[in-house]
Amino acid sequence: MESPSLRLGAPTMGISAYCGRATRNPTPDRNSKKTFRLSQFPPELLLPHPIATRRASRPLFHSRLRPARDARPGPLGRFRQLQPTQQNLNRNSCGQGGAAGAKGAEPVGGAPGSRTPAAGTMGAGPSLRRRQQRPSMEPPVALDSLPPELLVQVLSHVPPRALVTRCRLVCRAWRDVVDGPSVWLLQLARDRSAEGRAFYALAQRCPSQGEDQEEFPLGALARFCLRAPLGRNLIFNSCGEEGFRGWEVEHGGNGWAVEKNLTLVPGAPSQTCFVTSFEWCFKRQLVDLVMEGVWQELLDSAQIEICVADWWGARENCGCIYRLRVRLLDMYENEVVKFSASPNPVLQWTERSCRQVSHVFTNFGKGIRYVSFEQYGRDTRSWVGHYGTLVTHSSVRVRIRLS
């Protein structure tokens, strides 16, 4: 059986060299096509070349797979363009276009039975038609055009800090609303807890009067909502997490120091404490109740309680002595009411635990503005270093008396 033939129009250099030796006619006609038999080629030429194999195995370029620009989109393309899930497929459902879209009706803008679109809609896509069919929306109402009562209702939903730092600076009308009591009473009225309802009634009975505008540029209710003094610890840096900031300190011996707690103190914001030395060390902080948000008429109402507390302890290998004194002062820092605690000294090699001292001031009279929180401590062995009293988590809290 004769092997198949191979026709080559422009043979390569390697093939032409082999063909020159295999052809019997040395001077063939240039116009005639040469015919060769596969048996005339050496076996190495008939094997697939590795480079050609790799090129043939490469995937087609992405440009060959892209459709032409003028090609119609496929089903997915039409779905993305028309977005049938986000529109009403019933055209002219409310009759805003007359009888257009109804079966047998005359098309809008064209002859009867014709499909010619109206003028100005030639080539308009679905998105343009949807925009044309949308009803015109009414312009938004500006806040400055609202009546004062509605403006107070709107601003009462703004957080207190944004009211003071942003809304108050908009215009004079907004400043008068923020400086007035109405917007803040509305915020207090939304607290439906027992303490919130009691304070709302107390704030209406005891409004602030005659405050110095230079000392207090904001109203009393605005300061109260900003500072939120009820139930909050009014002592700054109570555990020494910021060193001695906020405290008046008198050092004795090697002075005060800040260390980590030896035992866990429940509810403390930081597990650190102040430590005294071998001589008496004194520490004091003055709390201004009016600046913290409790106005004077509220303090004089006999419905406010002031709760003070302090945690203290000693090392296991050294005893200590601890003293606490809390005084309520008037606006001239004269003492009105005082509480002092002098627990028994802690002996050496006793239990290593923290103890709490607390007291509640009630019916303290009128004119109270400041709380002076004072602590004393030292060790019992007179050792050089910091082996004295450990104090931490001091607190002064204001609350409403519910009964």
C-alpha positions in Angstrom: 0.0 0.0 0.0 1.3 3.3 -1.0 1.9 5.9 1.8 0.0 9.2 1.7 1.6 12.2 0.0 2.3 15.6 1.4 2.0 18.8 -0.6 4.3 21.7 0.5 3.8 25.2 -1.0 6.8 26.9 0.8 9.0 24.3 2.5 11.2 25.3 5.4 15.0 25.3 5.1 15.4 22.0 6.9 12.7 20.3 4.8 14.1 21.7 1.5 17.5 20.4 2.3 16.2 16.9 2.8 14.0 17.3 -0.2 16.9 18.3 -2.4 18.6 15.0 -1.7 15.5 12.9 -2.1 14.3 14.3 -5.4 15.3 12.5 -8.6 14.8 15.4 -11.0 17.5 18.0 -10.1 16.0 20.8 -12.2 12.2 20.8 -11.7 9.9 23.4 -13.1 9.4 26.3 -10.8 5.7 26.7 -11.6 4.9 23.0 -11.0 4.0 21.8 -7.6 6.2 19.3 -6.0 4.8 16.1 -4.5 6.7 14.2 -1.9 6.0 11.0 -0.1 6.2 10.7 3.6 8.5 7.7 3.2 11.1 10.1 1.7 11.5 12.1 5.0 13.7 11.0 7.8 11.9 9.8 10.9 13.1 12.7 13.1 11.2 15.2 10.9 7.9 13.3 11.3 8.0 13.4 15.2 6.1 16.4 16.8 8.4 19.2 17.8 8.3 20.1 21.6 8.1 23.9 20.9 5.2 23.5 18.5 3.5 21.2 20.9 3.7 23.8 23.7 2.4 26.6 21.5 -0.5 24.5 20.3 -1.5 23.6 23.8 -1.7 27.3 24.9 -5.2 28.6 25.5 -6.7 31.1 23.2 -6.4 34.8 24.0 -9.3 36.4 25.8 -9.6 38.9 23.0 -10.7 36.1 20.7 -13.5 35.1 23.1 -14.8 38.7 23.5 -17.9 39.4 21.5 -17.9 42.2 18.9 -18.9 45.7 20.1 -21.9 45.8 17.8 -23.1 42.3 18.9 -26.4 42.0 20.8 -26.0 41.3 24.5 -26.8 37.8 25.8 -29.4 36.9 28.3 -27.2 37.9 31.3 -26.4 41.2 29.6 -30.0 42.0 29.0 -30.9 41.1 32.6 -28.3 43.5 33.9 -29.4 46.3 31.5 -33.2 46.0 32.0 -33.1 44.9 35.7 -36.5 43.3 35.7 -36.4 42.6 39.4 -36.4 46.3 40.4 -39.2 47.7 38.2 -42.8 47.2 37.4 -43.1 45.2 34.2 -46.6 46.5 33.6 -46.0 49.6 31.4 -48.3 52.6 32.0 -49.9 50.9 35.0 -51.5 54.1 36.3 -52.6 55.6 33.0 -50.1 58.5 33.2 -49.3 57.9 29.5 -52.9 57.7 28.3 -53.8 54.5 26.4 -50.2 53.8 25.5 -49.1 50.3 26.2 -52.7 48.9 26.0 -53.5 46.2 23.5 -54.9 47.6 20.3 -54.2 51.2 21.4 -52.6 53.7 19.2 -48.9 54.2 19.9 -48.0 57.5 21.4 -46.2 59.8 18.9 -46.7 57.7 15.8 -49.3 56.7 13.2 -51.9 54.1 14.1 -50.4 50.6 14.0 -46.9 52.0 13.5 -43.9 51.3 15.8 -42.3 54.6 15.3 -41.4 56.1 18.7 -42.4 59.6 19.7 -40.1 62.5 19.0 -37.5 63.0 21.7 -37.6 59.3 22.7 -35.6 57.9 19.7 -33.1 55.4 21.1 -34.2 56.0 24.7 -33.3 53.0 26.9 -35.4 51.5 29.8 -33.6 53.6 32.4 -34.5 56.8 30.6 -38.1 55.7 30.3 -38.2 55.0 34.0 -36.9 58.4 34.8 -39.5 60.0 32.6 -42.3 58.1 34.3 -41.2 58.9 37.8 -43.5 61.5 39.5 -41.8 64.7 40.5 -40.7 64.7 44.1 -41.4 67.6 46.4 -38.4 69.7 47.4 -37.1 68.9 51.0 -38.2 71.2 53.8 -35.5 73.3 55.3 -35.1 73.2 59.1 -35.1 77.0 59.4 -38.6 77.1 58.0 -40.0 74.8 60.7 -42.0 76.3 63.6 -40.0 76.7 66.9 -42.0 73.8 68.5 -41.1 71.4 65.7 -37.5 72.6 65.7 -37.2 71.8 69.4 -38.7 68.3 68.8 -36.2 67.6 66.0 -33.1 68.9 67.9 -34.1 66.9 71.0 -33.1 63.7 69.2 -29.5 65.0 68.6 -26.9 63.7 71.1 -25.9 66.3 73.7 -22.3 66.7 72.6 -23.3 67.3 69.0 -26.0 69.8 70.1 -23.4 71.9 72.0 -20.4 71.6 69.6 -22.2 71.7 66.3 -25.9 72.7 66.3 -25.4 75.6 68.7 -23.0 77.2 66.2 -25.4 77.1 63.2 -27.3 80.3 63.8 -28.8 82.5 66.6 -32.1 80.7 66.5 -30.5 77.3 67.1 -28.3 78.8 69.8 -31.3 80.0 71.7 -32.9 76.6 71.4 -29.8 74.8 72.7 -29.4 77.4 75.6 -33.0 77.0 76.6 -34.4 74.3 78.8 -37.0 72.7 76.5 -34.7 70.6 74.3 -32.9 69.2 77.4 -36.2 68.4 79.3 -37.4 66.4 76.3 -34.2 64.4 76.4 -34.6 63.8 80.1 -38.2 62.7 79.6 -37.2 59.8 77.4 -35.5 58.1 80.4 -38.3 55.9 81.7 -36.3 54.2 84.6 -37.3 54.9 88.2 -34.3 57.2 88.7 -34.9 59.0 85.4 -38.6 59.7 86.1 -37.7 61.0 89.6 -35.0 63.3 88.3 -37.3 64.6 85.5 -39.8 65.6 88.1 -37.1 67.1 90.4 -35.6 69.1 87.5 -39.0 70.7 86.8 -39.5 71.6 90.5 -36.0 73.0 90.9 -35.0 75.0 87.9 -31.6 76.8 87.8 -31.7 80.5 88.5 -29.2 83.3 88.6 -26.1 81.5 87.3 -23.1 83.5 86.3 -22.9 83.5 82.5 -19.1 84.0 82.4 -18.5 81.1 84.7 -21.2 78.9 83.2 -21.8 79.7 79.5 -24.0 76.7 79.1 -27.3 76.2 81.0 -27.6 73.9 84.0 -29.6 71.2 82.1 -27.1 71.3 79.2 -24.2 70.7 81.6 -26.1 67.9 83.3 -26.9 66.1 80.0 -23.3 66.6 78.8 -21.6 65.4 82.0 -24.2 62.8 83.2 -23.1 63.0 86.9 -25.7 60.7 88.3 -24.1 57.3 89.2 -20.7 58.3 87.7 -17.5 58.3 89.7 -16.6 62.0 90.0 -13.0 61.2 91.3 -10.5 61.6 88.5 -7.7 59.1 88.2 -9.0 57.0 91.1 -6.5 54.1 90.7 -3.4 55.9 89.7 -3.5 54.7 86.1 -2.4 58.3 85.1 0.1 58.8 87.9 -0.8 61.6 90.3 -2.8 63.7 87.8 -5.8 65.4 89.6 -4.4 64.9 93.1 -2.7 67.2 95.6 0.1 65.1 97.0 2.3 65.6 100.1 5.1 63.0 100.3 6.5 61.6 103.5 9.5 59.3 103.8 10.1 58.0 100.3 6.8 59.5 99.2 3.9 58.0 97.3 4.3 55.5 94.5 2.0 53.7 92.0 2.2 49.9 91.9 0.1 47.0 90.6 -2.6 45.5 92.9 -1.6 42.6 95.1 -5.2 41.3 95.0 -8.0 41.9 92.6 -10.3 44.9 93.4 -13.8 44.4 92.0 -15.1 47.1 89.7 -11.9 49.1 89.5 -11.1 50.7 86.2 -7.5 49.7 86.6 -5.7 47.2 88.8 -3.2 49.7 90.1 -2.9 51.4 93.5 -1.2 54.2 95.4 1.4 53.1 98.0 2.7 55.1 101.0 6.1 55.1 102.7 7.4 54.9 106.3 6.1 58.4 107.2 2.7 60.0 106.9 1.7 60.5 103.3 -1.2 62.8 102.4 -3.3 62.9 99.2 -6.4 65.1 98.3 -8.7 65.8 95.5 -11.4 68.6 95.4 -14.6 67.8 93.4 -16.7 70.7 92.1 -20.2 69.3 92.0 -21.6 72.3 90.0 -18.9 72.0 87.3 -19.7 68.2 87.1 -23.3 69.0 86.1 -25.3 69.2 89.4 -26.6 72.8 89.7 -27.0 74.5 93.0 -30.8 74.4 93.3 -30.7 70.7 92.8 -28.1 70.3 95.6 -30.3 72.4 97.9 -33.4 70.3 97.2 -32.7 67.7 99.9 -33.3 65.0 97.3 -29.6 64.4 96.5 -27.4 61.9 98.2 -23.6 61.9 98.0 -21.9 58.4 98.3 -18.2 58.1 99.0 -16.1 55.0 99.1 -12.4 53.9 99.2 -10.5 50.6 99.0 -7.3 50.1 101.1 -5.0 47.3 102.3 -1.5 46.3 103.4 1.3 44.1 102.4 1.6 40.7 104.0 5.1 41.3 105.4 4.5 44.8 106.8 1.7 46.5 108.7 0.1 49.8 107.9 -2.1 52.6 109.2 -4.9 54.2 107.2 -7.0 57.3 107.6 -9.9 58.8 105.4 -11.6 62.1 105.7 -14.3 63.5 103.4 -15.6 67.0 103.9 -18.5 68.8 102.2 -17.6 72.4 101.5 -19.6 75.5 100.5 -18.7 77.9 97.6 -16.1 79.5 99.8 -14.6 76.1 100.7 -15.8 76.3 104.3 -16.5 73.0 105.9 -20.2 72.1 106.4 -20.3 68.3 106.9 -17.5 65.9 107.6 -17.0 62.1 107.7 -13.8 60.5 108.9 -12.7 56.8 109.2 -9.8 55.5 111.3 -9.8 51.7 111.0 -7.6 49.6 113.2 -4.0 49.2 112.0 -3.2 46.1 110.0 -0.5 44.0 111.7 2.5 42.3 110.1 2.0 38.8 108.7 -1.8 39.0 108.5 -4.0 38.3 105.6 -3.3 40.2 102.4 -6.7 41.5 101.3 -8.4 44.8 100.4 -11.0 46.5 102.6 -13.6 49.1 101.7 -14.7 52.1 103.6 -18.0 53.8 102.5 -20.4 56.5 103.6 -23.6 58.2 102.3 -24.3 61.9 102.9 -28.0 62.7 103.2 -29.8 65.9 104.4 -26.6 67.8 104.4 -28.3 71.2 104.1 -28.0 74.0 101.6 -25.0 75.7 100.1 -22.9 72.6 99.4 -20.7 72.8 96.2 -17.4 71.0 96.8 -16.4 67.5 98.1 -12.9 67.3 99.6 -11.6 63.7 99.5 -8.5 63.2 101.7 -6.4 60.1 102.4 -3.6 59.4 104.9 -1.3 56.4 105.3 2.1 55.0 106.5 3.7 51.7 107.4 4.2 50.4 111.0 7.8 49.1 110.6 9.5 52.3 109.4 11.1 50.5 106.5 12.8 52.4 103.7 10.8 52.1 100.5 7.1 51.8 99.9 5.7 49.2 102.4 2.8 51.3 103.7 -0.9 51.6 103.0 -2.3 50.6 99.6 -5.2 52.8 98.4 -7.2 52.5 95.2 -10.6 52.8 93.5 -11.7 56.0 95.4 -15.1 57.2 94.4 -17.6 60.0 94.9 -21.0 59.5 93.4 -24.3 61.5 93.3 -27.7 59.8 93.2 -31.3 60.7 93.6 -33.1 59.7 96.7 -36.2 57.8 95.6 -38.0 57.4 98.9 
